[in-house]
Amino acid sequence: MLDWLARIYRTLGTGFFFAILFGGGAVIATIAFPIVSLTTRNTERRWARKQYIIHLLFRFYIGLMRFMRLAFFEFRGLEKLRDAPGKLVIANHPSLLDVVLLMSLIPRAQCIVKQELWESPYLGRLVRGAGYISNALPSEQLLAACRQAIELDACLIVFPEGTRSTPGAPIQLQRGFANIALLLGLDIQLVTITCTPPTLLKGQKWYEIPARRPVFCVDVGQVISVAHLLNDHARPLAARKLVRTVAAYYEDRLANG
């Protein structure tokens, strides 16, 4: 009986969380962002302030979920994120909560987002207002936007799978992150995210929650330097090698914890 009541509570709490996520995003885009725009003339500084507001919002969400006991959270190696500005931060993508988790830990984060999110009626204004980068941009424009973010000392966050992982399937990485790292000469900060038991998976409804509270773990791992790759290989070959290296890293981490 108690387990049944606890599961109902977590289901209702999860629905409440999503309502706050989308509702809070709409409020910030409608009220807070216009105030920042009116009081900040410089475009780059305006984006930085809006991105910091989103960081605070996501920290609030994670704190609220912890307070409501909807999930447990473990963080490892967070001190490495102090050196993350100017780097490409990449992570695997098992859950819908991954973006919120990662951005709650990084005060100044620039993201490459899917065009569907850019055009979303719920979060589109938030994403566009914060100056995030659409993955539908032509290659040269996307690269220029990434270079600008790095020059402004932001972290550039990319989920190289492009979408949430398929449970039980081998990790599949797109090559875009490797080309960005090689063309801009960026070190790559690897982050591994796990969720046990799995929840908020690709193709799963938000109310299909597990029988017990999930544990989200964010592990900030090693840094990969790409400088030597271009010395040894042409860029297409270097990109393929980098993708294989990162994929092997995640396969090992996810298999062995």
N, C-alpha and C positions, 0 to 999 in steps of 0.2 A: 504493500500500500504506500509506504513512504517513498519507495523507488518510483512508483507511478506518479505521485505528486511532485517529486523532484524533477521528473522528466517534463511534466506539464509546465512547471515553473521555468525550466530552461528553454522550452519552446516559446513560451510567451516572452521571456526575457530576450531571446534572440530576435523575435519580431520587433520588440521595442528598440533594440539596438539598431536594427536596419532602418526603422522609422526615424531615429535620431540622426543616423548617418546621412540619409537622403534629405531629411528636413533641415538638419544643421547645415549641410552643404548649400542648400537653397537660400537659407537665411544669410549665410556669410557672403554668398555671391550677390545677393540683393541689397544687403545693408552695409556689411563691413568693407567689401571691395570698393564700392563707389566712394566711401569716405577716404580710403587709402589713395584712390586715384585723384581725388580732389586736393589732397594734402601733400602729394608727392609728385613733383614734376618729372623727375628723372625716371625714364622707363625701366632701366635695370634695377634701380632702387625700389621702384614700385613693385616689380615682380618679386624681388627678394622679400619685401615685407608681406606680400600676399602668401608667398610660399611658407614663410614662418608662421603665419596665422593657421595655415593648413596643418603644419607640424604640431602646433599647440592643440588644434582640434582633434587630431588623431591620437595625441597623447591622452587627451581627455577620454576618448572612446576606449582606449586600452585600459585606462585606470577605472573607468566605469564598469567594464566587463569583469575586471578583477574584483571590484567591490561587490558586484552583484553575484559573484561566484559562478559566472557562466563558463569560465575557462580558467586554466592555469597558464602562466607564462614563465619561461626560463630564457635568460639571456646570457650568452657567453662571448667573451672577447670584445665587449663593447668599447673598451679603451682604444681599439684599433680604428674605430670610426672617427676618432679625433683627428686622424691624419687623412681622412677620406676626401676632404675637399680637393678638387683637382684630379680626382681619380674616377674611373668607371666602376661603379658598384653594381655587381650582378648577383642575382639570386635565383634559385629554383622557385617553382610556383605551384605548390600543391593545393593551396586553399584560397578562397576569395578574400581572406583577411590579410594576405601577405603584403599587399600594398600599404594597408593601414599600419601594419606592424613596422615595416621598414621605414616608412616616412615619419612615424612617431619617434624614431631614434635619431633622425638626421634633421637638424634645424634648417639647413639650406640645401634643399634637394631639387634638382631639375629632373624631369621624367620624360621618357618617350612613351606616349600613350596610344592605345589603339584608336583608330578613327571613329569606331562605334562609341567610345567613351567621349571623344571630342564632340560628337554630335548628340550625345545623350540629352533628353529633355530634363533629366533629373540632375546630373552632375556636369553637363556640358559647360554651363556658364562658369562653374567653379574651375574647371580644367582650363578653359580658354582664358579666363581672367587671371589665372596664376602664371600664364605664359608657358605652360607645358608644351612639349613638342609633339605634333601629330606624326604618327608613323607613315601617314599617306603623303608626306611632303616629298617632292623630288629629291633624289640622292644628294645633290649639291646643296640644296637649301637645308636639308636635315643635318648634313655634316657641318654647315656653317652655324646652325643653331646650337649644335653640340659644342663646337669650338667656342662660341660666345659664352656658353654656360661655364665651361672650364676656365676661361679667362676671367670670369667674374667670381671665381673661387667657389663654385658650387660643386656638389656631388652630382654625378650623372648616373641615374638609376635606370637599369635595363633588366627586364626579365627575358632572358635569351630564348626561352621556349616560345615566346610570343603569345601564349595563352596558358591557362592552367594545365597542369600535368594530367595525363590520363592514368587513373589508378591501375597499377600492375603492369603498365607498359614501360619499355625502356625510355630513358630521357632523350628527347629529341631537341637539339639546339639549332636555331637559325644562325646564319653566318653574319648577320648584320652587326652584332656587338663586336665581333672580331675585326671586321673592316673598320669600324669606328675607332677601336683601340689602336689599330696599326696605323691608320691614316693620321690620327692626332697624336700618336706616341704616348698613349695613356697607360699607366699601370692599372691592373684590374684587381679590385678588392672582392674576394669571393665570400658570399654569405650563403649558408645552408639553412633552410627552414623546414622543420618537420612538424607534423600534427598527429598526435596519438591519443585516442583513435581518430582516424580521418574524419573530417567534417568540412562542409562548404566546398565540396569537390566540384569539378567540372561536370555539368549535367545533373547535379543534385539540387533539389529544392531546399530553400533555406530552412524549412521546418523539419527536414529529415535529419534530425540530430542523433548522435550516437547515444547508447545506453548510459554512458558515464561522461563526466566532464572531460573535454579534450585538453591536452597539454600541448601548447605551442612552444617550440624551442627555436630561437634564433641564434645561430652559431656563426660569429664573424671569424673567418678562417684566414687562409694565407693570401698573400699578394703575389700576383704574377706580373713580372716585368716583360714587356713585349719588345724592348729595344733590340735584343740580340736576334730575334726572329727575322727581322728585315735584313740583318747583316748576313744571314745564312741562306735566306730563301727569297724568291720573288713574292710579292704580296698575296696573290691567290693561293700559293702553296703555304705561305705563312699563316693565312687565315684558316685554311683547312687543318693545319697542325694545331693551331690555337683552339679551335673548336673541339678537336679530339682530346686535347689536354684537359680542357674544362669539363667535357662530358665524362671523361674517366674519373676526374676528381669527384664529381657529384655521384656517379655510380658507386664509387668506393665509400663515400661518406654516408649515402643513403642505405647501403647494404650493411655497413658495419657500425653505424651510429657515430 
